[in-house]
Amino acid sequence: METAIDYAEAYRGAKDLVKLAKLTKEPVVLTKKEAGKPREESVVAYGDAPGSGLSPTKEYAERALNEILGASLALDAAIGFMK
């Protein structure tokens, strides 16, 4: 039963990390307004926006890969218990 829980946690972690990796590439509109000047808008990736608090996409992808490998190991262990 513990291996099933390990698998479920690794799978859920991988899904969440993939969602975060995708989020870093979503476009957002930044608006800058200075006194006496017109408003300036620019479109950037959410991960590149100042103050987004997100890590680089590559980091999320690497962590997701590690979670997938962990899920694979948990499945291998479960198969071993079934024999």
N, C-alpha and C positions, 0 to 999 in steps of 0.2 A: 504494500500500500504506500510506503514511503517513496518508492520510485515513481509511482503515479503522481504523487504530489510534487516531486522534484521536476518531473516532465512538465506538469501544468504550469508551474512557476516559471520555468525556463521559456516555455512557449509564450506565456503572457508577457514576459520581459522582452522577448524578441519582437513581438507585435508592437509593444509600446515604443521601443527604440526605433523601429522602422517608421512609425508615425512621426516621431520627433525628427528623424532625418528628412522626411518629406516636408515637414513644417518649416525647416530652415530654408527651404527653397521657394516657399510661397511668396508671391510679390506683395509688398505693402507700399502704401503711398506715404511719404514723409513730407510734412508741410513745415516750411520755415517762414516766419514773419519777422521782419526787422522794421523798426519804427521809420516811417517815411519812405519805405520801399514796398513794392508790390509783393504779394505772397508768392513764394517759390515752392513748387511741388516736384518731388522726384520719386521714382519707383525703384525700390531696392528689394533684394531678397530679405525675408524676415530675419534670417540668421545674421545678416550683415548690418541690420538696423542697430543704431546705438541704443544701448540699454535693453536689448532683447533678452539677455541672460541665457542665450542658447549657446551650446558648444558647436564646434564645426561639424558639418555633415559627416565627414569621414570618421570622426570619433563615434558618432551614433551608429554608423554602419559597422564599424569594427566591433563595437560592443554587442550589436545584434547578432553578428556572426558568432561571437563567443557564446551567446545564449543558445543559439541554434545547435552549436556543438555540444553544449551541456544537455540539451534536450535529447540529442542523439545518444549520448552516453547513458542517460536515464532509461531510454528505450532499450538499449542493449542490456542494461542491468535487469530490466523487467523480463526480458526474454530469457536471460540466464536463470531467473527464479522459476520460470514456467517449465523448465526442462526437468 
